[in-house]
């Protein structure tokens, strides 16, 4: 993973830097916010917390650490990511991405004026992570979140979650059991009707993936 200076093609407002940084700080393992812009009329934006994949560039804007999908880069040229605080204590805040390349088509097929598209870090993420803290590798007395086995949480559909996770070794005998338990826990969260659990191997797991408390328990810190 390489960390690079922000490209000059888009900016992140101070309020968005703070909001993204706060979301990352709540994640139990080192994470970034992935930004994905999906084509459409108008385009839509997805933002979610993940661990960066091997070889991905991480863009740092103050406390905000972003990964931009390659197919989304053209949309961001000249754009701005901003954050809008909640209008009431019960309402969620939201992010917006605005720029000259985010133009919906009008009825004639011509591009309209530059547009703003909305997105947010999904509010189901926190209760899902809290529930996953109660899932344990039966061979190790530490939950899978503190072990650093959860590599990413994505939201491919309105009521579906995709959990990318790994196990401590390719020959782990309980991989299938953990996969089933994570899926069971995920569909128990309000607003999640379907869950896919994908076992991945990059980046390889190691003790450095564990939380600080877990590393101390095993004498790594």
C-alpha positions as CSV (number, residue, x, y, z in Angstrom):
1,X,0.0,0.0,0.0
2,X,1.4,3.4,-0.9
3,X,0.4,6.7,0.7
4,X,0.5,9.6,-1.7
5,X,-0.1,13.3,-1.6
6,X,-3.6,14.4,-2.7
7,X,-3.9,14.9,-6.5
8,X,-4.8,18.4,-7.5
9,X,-7.8,17.3,-9.5
10,X,-10.3,17.5,-6.6
11,X,-10.5,18.8,-3.0
12,X,-12.0,17.7,0.3
13,X,-13.5,20.5,2.4
14,X,-12.3,20.9,6.0
15,X,-15.7,19.7,7.3
16,X,-15.5,16.6,5.1
17,X,-12.0,16.0,6.3
18,X,-13.1,16.0,9.9
19,X,-16.2,13.8,9.3
20,X,-14.2,11.2,7.3
21,X,-11.4,11.3,9.9
22,X,-14.0,10.7,12.7
23,X,-15.5,7.7,10.8
24,X,-12.1,6.2,10.3
25,X,-11.1,6.7,14.0
26,X,-14.2,4.7,15.1
27,X,-13.0,1.7,13.0
28,X,-11.2,-0.9,15.1
29,X,-8.4,-1.5,12.5
30,X,-6.6,0.9,10.2
31,X,-9.1,1.8,7.5
32,X,-9.9,4.2,4.7
33,X,-13.1,5.5,3.1
34,X,-13.6,4.1,-0.4
35,X,-15.3,6.5,-2.8
36,X,-17.1,5.0,-5.7
37,X,-19.1,6.9,-8.3
38,X,-21.6,4.9,-10.3
39,X,-22.7,6.1,-13.7
40,X,-26.3,7.0,-14.2
41,X,-28.6,9.9,-14.8
42,X,-27.5,11.4,-12.5
43,X,-24.5,9.5,-11.2
44,X,-24.7,8.1,-7.6
45,X,-22.0,7.9,-5.0
46,X,-21.0,5.2,-2.5
47,X,-18.8,5.8,0.5
48,X,-17.8,3.0,2.9
49,X,-15.1,2.0,5.3
50,X,-12.6,-0.6,4.2
51,X,-9.0,-1.7,4.6
52,X,-7.1,-0.7,1.4
53,X,-6.3,-3.5,-1.0
54,X,-2.7,-4.5,-1.7
55,X,-1.1,-1.9,-4.0
56,X,-3.8,0.7,-3.8
57,X,-2.9,4.3,-3.4
58,X,-4.3,6.1,-0.3
59,X,-4.9,9.8,-0.7
60,X,-4.5,11.8,2.6
61,X,-6.3,15.0,3.2
62,X,-5.6,15.9,6.8
63,X,-7.2,13.2,9.0
64,X,-9.2,11.9,6.0
65,X,-7.8,8.9,4.1
66,X,-9.4,8.1,0.8
67,X,-9.2,5.4,-1.8
68,X,-10.8,6.3,-5.2
69,X,-11.8,3.5,-7.5
70,X,-10.0,3.9,-10.9
71,X,-13.3,4.0,-12.8
72,X,-14.5,6.9,-10.6
73,X,-11.4,9.1,-11.1
74,X,-12.8,10.8,-14.3
75,X,-15.9,12.0,-12.4
76,X,-13.8,13.6,-9.7
77,X,-11.7,15.9,-11.9
78,X,-12.4,19.5,-10.6
79,X,-14.8,18.2,-8.0
80,X,-15.2,18.9,-4.3
81,X,-16.2,16.5,-1.4
82,X,-18.2,18.3,1.3
83,X,-20.0,17.4,4.5
84,X,-23.4,18.6,5.6
85,X,-24.1,18.2,9.4
86,X,-27.4,16.7,10.5
87,X,-30.4,19.0,10.6
88,X,-31.5,17.4,13.9
89,X,-30.1,15.1,16.5
90,X,-32.0,12.1,15.0
91,X,-31.0,12.9,11.4
92,X,-27.8,11.6,9.8
93,X,-25.2,13.9,8.3
94,X,-24.4,13.5,4.6
95,X,-21.5,14.0,2.2
96,X,-21.8,15.5,-1.2
97,X,-19.6,15.4,-4.3
98,X,-20.0,18.3,-6.7
99,X,-18.1,18.9,-9.9
100,X,-18.2,19.7,-13.6
101,X,-18.0,16.1,-14.6
102,X,-21.0,15.0,-12.5
103,X,-23.6,16.1,-15.1
104,X,-26.8,14.3,-15.6
105,X,-28.2,14.3,-19.2
106,X,-31.2,16.4,-20.1
107,X,-34.0,15.2,-22.3
108,X,-32.1,16.0,-25.4
109,X,-29.1,13.9,-24.3
110,X,-26.9,17.0,-23.6
111,X,-25.1,17.4,-20.4
112,X,-26.8,19.8,-18.0
113,X,-25.2,22.1,-15.4
114,X,-22.6,20.7,-12.9
115,X,-24.5,18.7,-10.3
116,X,-24.2,17.6,-6.7
117,X,-24.6,14.0,-5.7
118,X,-25.1,12.8,-2.1
119,X,-23.7,9.9,-0.1
120,X,-23.0,8.9,3.4
121,X,-21.0,6.3,5.5
122,X,-23.8,3.8,6.1
123,X,-25.3,4.1,9.6
124,X,-25.6,0.3,9.8
125,X,-21.9,0.0,9.9
126,X,-21.4,0.7,13.6
127,X,-24.1,-1.8,14.9
128,X,-22.7,-4.4,12.5
129,X,-19.2,-4.0,13.8
130,X,-20.5,-4.1,17.3
131,X,-22.2,-7.4,16.6
132,X,-19.1,-8.8,15.0
133,X,-17.2,-8.1,18.2
134,X,-19.2,-11.1,19.6
135,X,-18.0,-13.5,17.0
136,X,-14.9,-15.5,18.1
137,X,-12.4,-17.7,16.3
138,X,-12.9,-20.9,18.5
139,X,-9.1,-21.6,18.3
140,X,-8.2,-18.1,19.6
141,X,-10.0,-16.4,22.5
142,X,-10.3,-13.0,20.7
143,X,-13.1,-11.8,18.6
144,X,-12.6,-11.5,14.8
145,X,-12.7,-7.7,14.8
146,X,-9.9,-7.3,17.3
147,X,-8.0,-10.1,15.5
148,X,-8.1,-7.9,12.4
149,X,-10.0,-10.4,10.2
150,X,-12.6,-7.9,8.9
151,X,-11.1,-6.3,5.8
152,X,-14.0,-4.3,4.6
153,X,-17.8,-3.7,4.7
154,X,-19.6,-2.7,1.5
155,X,-23.2,-2.0,0.6
156,X,-23.8,-3.3,-2.9
157,X,-27.6,-3.0,-2.6
158,X,-30.1,-1.1,-0.4
159,X,-30.6,-4.0,2.0
160,X,-27.5,-6.1,1.3
161,X,-24.1,-6.1,2.9
162,X,-20.8,-7.6,1.6
163,X,-18.3,-8.4,4.3
164,X,-14.7,-9.0,3.2
165,X,-12.8,-11.0,5.7
166,X,-9.8,-13.2,6.0
167,X,-8.6,-16.0,8.4
168,X,-5.3,-16.4,10.1
169,X,-4.0,-19.0,7.7
170,X,-5.1,-20.5,4.3
171,X,-5.6,-23.9,6.0
172,X,-7.7,-22.6,8.8
173,X,-10.1,-25.4,9.7
174,X,-12.9,-23.1,11.0
175,X,-13.0,-20.7,8.0
176,X,-16.4,-22.1,6.8
177,X,-17.8,-21.9,10.3
178,X,-16.7,-18.3,10.7
179,X,-18.1,-17.4,7.3
180,X,-21.5,-18.7,8.3
181,X,-21.5,-17.1,11.7
182,X,-20.6,-13.6,10.2
183,X,-23.5,-14.0,7.7
184,X,-25.9,-15.0,10.5
185,X,-24.9,-12.0,12.6
186,X,-25.1,-9.6,9.7
187,X,-28.7,-10.5,8.7
188,X,-29.7,-9.9,12.3
189,X,-29.0,-6.2,12.0
190,X,-32.0,-4.0,11.3
191,X,-32.0,-3.0,7.6
192,X,-29.9,-5.9,6.4
193,X,-31.9,-8.7,4.7
194,X,-29.1,-10.3,2.8
195,X,-25.4,-10.8,3.5
196,X,-22.5,-12.1,1.5
197,X,-19.2,-13.0,3.2
198,X,-16.2,-13.2,1.0
199,X,-12.9,-14.7,2.2
200,X,-9.9,-12.8,0.8
201,X,-6.2,-13.3,1.1
202,X,-4.8,-9.9,0.2
203,X,-3.2,-8.3,2.1
204,X,-2.0,-11.4,4.0
205,X,-3.1,-11.5,7.7
206,X,-0.4,-11.0,10.4
207,X,-0.2,-10.0,14.0
208,X,0.1,-6.3,13.0
209,X,-3.6,-6.5,11.9
210,X,-4.8,-7.0,15.5
211,X,-6.1,-4.2,17.7
212,X,-3.7,-2.8,20.2
213,X,-5.4,-4.6,23.1
214,X,-5.1,-7.9,21.2
215,X,-1.5,-7.4,20.4
216,X,-0.8,-6.6,24.1
217,X,-2.6,-9.8,25.1
218,X,-0.3,-11.9,22.9
219,X,2.8,-9.9,23.7
220,X,3.2,-8.2,20.4
221,X,2.9,-4.6,21.9
